[in-house]
Amino acid sequence: MRRTLSGRQLIQCASLCHSVYGESDDWLWHLSHEDKLFYIALKGTDDLGDWKTNLSFLFKHEDTHDGFKRNAWAIIVNILLSGIMNVVDKDYGIVLTGHSLGGATAIVLADLLQNYYSDLVLATFGAPRPGGRRLRNRLLGMNHYRFVYGSDLVPSAPPYTNGYVHTHPAIHLDDLEVGFCDIIHDHRMSGYILALESLLHQKESCMHAMLAPQAFWSHLAGL
């Protein structure tokens, strides 16, 4: 059965995606014994090297953005070297989450790990397109809460004309502040957190209900 998340758990994802920017490493982990979940949050674009990764969309490996894939492999090495997987119970689900570049890396990481861990779920915020249709087909069986806030421009890159697609439909979060340069302002993780919290607080029943992405949006819309 596909792993699903509640609104409370999605807010946890968003909070971790915000917190990881304060870390020296490109990732952080959080273990929830209450929910039996192991969260891995990945950092987004933070320096010049990250922008080089973003711009390497002309090259693909196994129909996956080459820069995102190299980033994902580096994260796997760091996770293995940390030894954290040795303390995670085998019956815990793994939540991969990230913002911007971190979101794309989380998607590719899911593709690399799914043959070894069956209980995986994704939650991304403002993630760019990670690869082509073959990557999308490989991830069809996994739940992915893919959030896009307001007029965020990043999810529209890399170009569709270069063969890039999203792996799952978007869950759109309404813009709370309409203003100048929204396409840049709306990419901030702080905006995603406020919009998600606002939406969930309007629909308290979503806070603890376990809903698949498509049901999550339908429930919020009152359908």
Long-range contacts (C-beta under 8 A, 24 or more apart in sequence): 2-121, 2-141, 2-142, 2-143, 2-212, 3-93, 3-95, 3-119, 3-120, 3-121, 3-143, 4-121, 4-143, 4-210, 4-211, 4-212, 5-95, 5-121, 5-123, 5-143, 5-145, 5-210, 5-211, 6-206, 6-207, 6-208, 6-209, 6-210, 6-211, 7-200, 7-203, 7-206, 7-207, 7-208, 7-209, 8-207, 8-208, 9-35, 9-37, 9-95, 10-123, 10-145, 10-196, 10-200, 11-193, 11-196, 11-197, 11-200, 12-39, 13-39, 13-41, 13-95, 13-97, 13-123, 13-145, 14-97, 14-123, 14-125, 14-189, 14-192, 14-193, 14-196, 15-193, 16-41, 16-97, 17-41, 17-42, 17-44, 17-97, 17-98, 17-99, 17-102, 17-125, 17-189, 17-192, 18-99, 18-189, 18-190, 18-193, 20-102, 21-46, 21-189, 25-78, 26-71, 26-74, 26-75, 26-78, 26-102, 27-75, 27-78, 27-79, 29-79, 29-84, 31-87, 31-88, 31-92, 36-89, 36-91, 36-92, 36-93, 37-92, 37-93, 37-94, 37-95, 38-88, 38-92, 38-93, 38-94, 38-95, 39-95, 39-97, 40-75, 40-79, 40-94, 40-95, 40-96, 40-97, 40-106, 40-109, 41-97, 41-98, 41-102, 42-75, 42-96, 42-97, 42-98, 42-101, 42-102, 42-103, 42-105, 42-106, 42-109, 43-98, 43-99, 43-101, 43-102, 44-98, 44-99, 44-100, 44-101, 44-102, 44-103, 44-126, 44-189, 45-100, 45-101, 50-101, 53-101, 54-101, 54-128, 54-157, 57-157, 57-158, 57-159, 57-162, 57-164, 58-162, 60-131, 60-132, 60-163, 62-134, 62-135, 63-131, 63-132, 63-133, 63-134, 63-135, 63-163, 64-108, 64-111, 64-130, 64-131, 64-132, 64-135, 65-104, 65-108, 65-129, 65-130, 65-131, 65-158, 65-164, 68-101, 68-104, 68-105, 68-107, 68-108, 68-130, 68-131, 69-108, 71-101, 71-105, 71-108, 72-105, 72-108, 72-109, 72-111, 72-112, 73-112, 75-105, 75-109, 76-109, 76-112, 76-113, 92-119, 93-119, 93-120, 93-121, 94-119, 94-120, 94-121, 95-121, 95-122, 95-123, 96-120, 96-121, 96-122, 96-123, 97-122, 97-123, 97-124, 97-125, 98-124, 98-125, 98-127, 99-124, 99-125, 99-126, 99-127, 99-189, 99-192, 100-125, 100-126, 100-127, 100-128, 100-154, 100-187, 100-189, 101-128, 102-127, 103-127, 103-128, 103-146, 104-128, 104-129, 104-130, 107-135, 107-139, 107-144, 107-167, 108-135, 110-139, 110-142, 110-144, 111-135, 111-138, 111-139, 114-138, 114-139, 114-142, 121-145, 122-146, 122-168, 123-147, 125-149, 125-189, 125-192, 126-152, 126-154, 126-155, 126-187, 126-189, 126-192, 127-154, 127-155, 128-154, 128-155, 128-157, 128-158, 128-164, 129-155, 129-157, 129-158, 129-160, 129-164, 129-165, 129-166, 130-164, 130-166, 130-167, 131-164, 131-165, 131-167, 132-163, 132-164, 132-165, 133-163, 133-165, 135-167, 136-165, 136-166, 136-167, 139-167, 139-168, 143-212, 143-213, 144-168, 144-213, 145-171, 145-213, 145-216, 146-170, 146-171, 146-213, 147-171, 147-172, 147-173, 147-192, 147-196, 148-172, 148-173, 149-173, 149-175, 149-186, 149-187, 149-191, 149-192, 149-195, 150-174, 150-175, 150-176, 150-182, 150-185, 150-186, 150-191, 150-195, 151-175, 151-182, 151-183, 151-186, 152-183, 152-186, 152-187, 153-183, 153-184, 153-186, 153-187, 154-187, 168-213, 169-213, 169-214, 171-213, 171-216, 171-217, 173-199, 174-199
